[in-house]
Amino acid sequence: MKSSIVVTALFAINRGASALIATPITGQFSNRIPGEIDVQQAFAKSSFPISPDDLLNRAREVLSPQISIGTMDDGDCLADDFEFVAAVVGPLPKEEYLAALGSFKLTDSFGIEQNYFGFSVDPIQTNRVWFFNRAVSTHIAPFMGAKPEDTINGGVLNLPPQVYHIDFNENGLVKEFGFYTVDRRQGNTGGLGGAFGYFYGVGKPLPIRECQPYQPSFRFRMLNFIGKLGEKLAKKKTDQ
């Protein structure tokens, strides 16, 4: 009896999959969907003097190991009014940013594959370049007192996907740089990105809430509890 039920279920699943595969693609939304920006039109209206293609090339240039967003060129690529802005850190002005990154060098302790992708120019703020990364870092030397052999996952840290932005001024200097975690359920650093992800990954998280994996506050948990309780009571009343 059980085997016949399983066979029937598998048959139904296969029929559903075949139906999906056989469904033709209409091409109705092959250009733009309602609400989607006409990017080329937006670029044509932009007064920013650097073209989108040149801006993408400049972004890749300042990300290169030779420059590394100011950390390898003594800040020459950074504008005087530069600011670093992340989810919980910043805004930091130019000198504070360079001093903070100079206090610890991740590349001395980790072999880092940045895995950048998805570079695009913002059609609304046309001096801004957006892109993602899914960094994979191998712990190769002591970091914050932690040894590679003591790090999780055999010393390999998979940071969550992060979205970055770089704003340029009219001279091609970096005016703002920042990033945010976009999927905290990915990776093995507790959903933390940036330096916080490395601290957590080697077992040395800073003793502050921002350096810990996300947990809903007591008030938020209570609101959820009250909401679910209200749903149950309403359902019970409807069933009577």
C-alpha angles and dihedrals in degrees: 000000000000092000092053090052091051092048091049091050093049091048090052092048092049092049090051092049091048090051091052093049091047093051107109121233105240098201089223091133099032092120113029135336122224109284095023116128121247092235098191091050090049091051091048089057094047119112094198106119099219115081119234092248092050090046091054090050090049091050091053089048095054090046092054118111089250092063107014096186094307099314095102101035098050090256095298092138092054124091118234089249093047118147132190113213125180134162096283104357123079163304085231120178121229100272095045091048093052092045092050094051091043091058091070130015113209092193090063090062104027139048099223127201104189096191096200120190144153100052112184139156116240107246091207098043099032097186090064128090119199125198142153137226138192101199122202114193130187117208105231105159138023115292125187088344093307120123123218093242090058095052122106122261094022092302095305116125119198107196119204119258112280132195117219134193133197120191118200132198123224091274093056094254119138110258099174136008129183147138143202136198109250102186116028093183092068127085131015103273098089093265090297121134135191119024091334089065091055093048090051094042094057092045096255105107115169112254095250131099093244090062094055129083112273117275123175115248122252091253092051091049090050092050090052091048093050091047093052091045090052091051091052093049092048092049091048090051091049092050093054 
